[in-house]
Amino acid sequence: MKKRGKVLNLFESHVGKNERVECSSLKLDEDGVLNDKFYAKDRERSILISSIESYTLAAKNDVIIQYGDLGENIVVDFNPYHFPENYQFQIGEVILEISQHCTLCKSLAKIDSKLPKLLKNDRGIFAKVIKSGMIYNDSTVIYEV
């Protein structure tokens, strides 16, 4: 197993709110993030992971956004977007598997009209839970070699 990076922030969406709420930990099971409004809706899209590089790319193009603005559950300090679907990795005690790469999201235009096209291939990856558990804000991301 090889260390790749760390979790920078964690977020949930609460029912009735259109924003991500920052959390110090997330509890995950096969249906996604417990207490999240998207829990048990679509296993293949249950966890959204974004890289700090998405935020850097936006800033370089004069679009200032805060962690959580991309709708993610997890922000990491490296870029996992090049990993293929079905790739498994561990964060804390949770094992996740990449299920698909994030597609163009027109709702990002509410933040800035440039954002959907700018982050078309750089918004994040969706993952599903293979092994349930807890993720904490300072968890190390481990990749199997």
N, C-alpha and C positions, 0 to 999 in steps of 0.2 A: 504494500500500500504506500502511496506517495502523497505527501502533503502538498496541497495546491493553494490554499488561501484560507480566508476567514469570512465569517458572516459579519457584515457591517450593520445591518438593520433588519428587523422583522416587522411584518405588518399583517393585520387582519382587516376584513371589511365586516362591519357590523350591520345586521339587518336594519333597514330603514335609513342608513347613512350612505352618502355617495363619496365617501373618503376612506382612505386607509388609516387605521389607528396603529400607531407604533406600539410594539410590545417588547418585553424583555425576554419572552419565551413563547414558543408555539407548541401545542400538542397536536401531533398528527397521527392519523390512522389511515386505513386503506381508502377511506372516502374523502381524505383531504385534511384541512385545518379545522379542528373542532372550534366552534364558536364563530366561524367565518360564514358570511351569508352565501357563499358558494359551496359550502360543505355538502357532499353527497349529490352534487348536480351533474358532474361529468368527471369521472375518474381520470381520464386522459389529460384533462386540463385543470386538475385540482390544485396544483402548486405552480405559481409563476415565479421564476428566478430571474433577476436582472443583475447586470454587471455595473460596477462603477463606471465602466467605459461608456455605457449608454448616456450617463449624465455628463461625462466629459465631452462626448461628441455633441450633445445638445448645447453645452456651454460654448464650445468652439464656434458654434453657429448662432451665437447670441440668443439662445433660448435657455433661460434660467429656470430650472425645475428642482424640486426638493425630492429626496428619497421618499418613495411611496407614490409619487405622482404618476408613475407608469403602471400602477395597479398591481405591483408585485407583492408577493408574500416575503420574499427573501432578497436582500441585496448583498452581493459578494464582491470581494476586492480583486477579482481577476475575471478574465473573459472566458466563460464556458460555452460560448455560442458555436464554436467549431466542433464540439463533441457530437457524435452521431446519435440518432434515435436509438433507444434501447441501451444506451450507455448507463451504467449504474455507478453511483457514488454515495458516500456516507457523509452526513452532517450530524455531529453529535452521535446519538444512538439510532438515528433514522437512516434507512437506506432508501434512496430515491432512484428512479429510472427516467431518463429523458423520454418523453412520449411524443413531443413535436416541438418544432421551432415556432416561435411566435410570428404571427402574420401581421400584415398591415392593420392597424387599429384606428379607424376614423374618429373614434371618441377622443383621441389625443389632440384633435384639432381644437377642442374646447380650451386647451391650454395655450396652444400656438398653432396657427395654420400650417407652419412648416414642419411640425413635429411628426405627423404620420409618415410622410415620405422620407424624412431625415432618418427615422429609426425603423424603416421598413424591415430591414434584416438585422437590426441591432437593438430590439426592445427587450428580448429575453427568450427563455426557453420554458416550456411547460414540462412538468414532471409528475409522475404518479408515485405514490408511496408503496414500497415493497415491504419494508419493515417499519412498524409503528414505533413511536417514541417521542421524546422531547428534543427540541432544538432551542439553544440559548443564544443570545446575541453575541457571545464571544466564542461560539463553537468553531472548531477547526474543520475545514472541508477536506475530506480524505477521498482520494480516487484510487480505485483498485488498478493495479498495473497488469 
